[in-house]
Amino acid sequence: FYFKEGRYKEASESYLRALSYASEDPSIHFVFADALFAIGDYHYAAFIISKALRLDPAMSLAEADKRKFYGDVKDFDKHMAALRSYLMDKPFDSSAYLVLGYNLKFSKEKELALTAFRKTLEISPGNEAAQLFIESLEPPKPATDPAPKASETPAVSESKAAPESKPVPSKPEGGKPVSPTETAPKKIPESADKKPNKLP
């Protein structure tokens, strides 16, 4: 009610009272963070966003267009401009970048949101909230085929087996190596077996 009317300070106070009755409700944490963002309390907003995700990490998968929460969407544009101006002066404020990414995600600017969340991790590598949002926005990686098991490895065929080794020529004692051709008996030509014909 207060938020829709542009009474953002009163809205933040109302949501804080609601948290005293439902301190484990992550959705109330998110709308409380919206009001804190609207009044420029970026560090508290980042803390509340992170707490909501600790209560329920699946909140990073939520889909909504928070511009519709405003009675006048121009107010949202003004609040985003104020946050960007703040980051120009405080470029290493990881909390402010987390709040920027959060508001970009919930205003259908997913690519810009990823950039802001990655910047958050660059400044604050252990930021679990930014990591959860990145995982919710990045497309899933394609599955890779597992390596074949040892039992599935094809056996080497006989045709591809190592070639049979040839016998090494023997070496007579005190002599040079004998080649196979030298050890084979020499064939006597047929003409040598026959007696020569008598002359007429």
C-alpha positions, 0 to 999 in steps of 0.5 A, a space after each residue: 500500500 505505502 510502496 504503491 503510493 510512493 511513500 517509500 520510507 513508510 513502506 520500509 518501516 511497515 515491512 520491518 514491522 512485518 519481519 518482527 512477526 515473520 522473520 523467516 519469510 524470505 519474500 518479506 525480506 525481498 520487498 523490504 529490500 525494495 523499499 530500502 533501495 527506494 530510499 537509498 539505503 543500499 548497504 542495508 538492502 544488500 544485507 536483507 537480500 543476502 539474508 533472504 537467499 540464506 533462508 531460501 536459495 531458491 528465491 534466486 530463481 524467482 521471476 518478477 517485474 518489480 517495475 509493476 510494484 510502483 504506482 509510477 514507473 518513473 520512480 523506479 527509473 529515478 531510483 536506478 539513476 541514483 544508484 548508478 550515480 552512487 556507483 560512479 563515486 563508489 566504484 568498489 562498493 560490492 553491496 551497491 553492485 549486488 543491489 544493482 544486479 538484483 534490481 536489473 534481474 527483477 526488471 527483465 535486464 538479465 544480461 546487465 544483471 549478470 554483469 553487475 553480479 560478476 562485478 560484485 564477485 570481482 570485488 567480493 569473491 565470497 559473495 554467496 548471494 551474487 553467486 546464486 544469482 549468477 547460477 540462476 541467470 547463466 544457461 546450463 552447461 552442456 553435459 559432456 560424454 564420460 570417458 569410456 571404462 577400461 572394460 569398454 576399451 576395444 582390444 587390439 586386433 591380431 592384425 595390429 599385433 606387434 610383427 613377429 621378430 626375424 631370427 638374427 643371423 648366427 655369428 661363427 666363432 672368431 669370424 664375421 657375421 654370416 648372412 642367411 645367403 652364405 649359410 645356405 648350400 650352393 646349388 651345383 649346376 646340372 652341367 657339372 654333373 654330366 661328363 663331357 661328350 667325347 670329340 668325334 
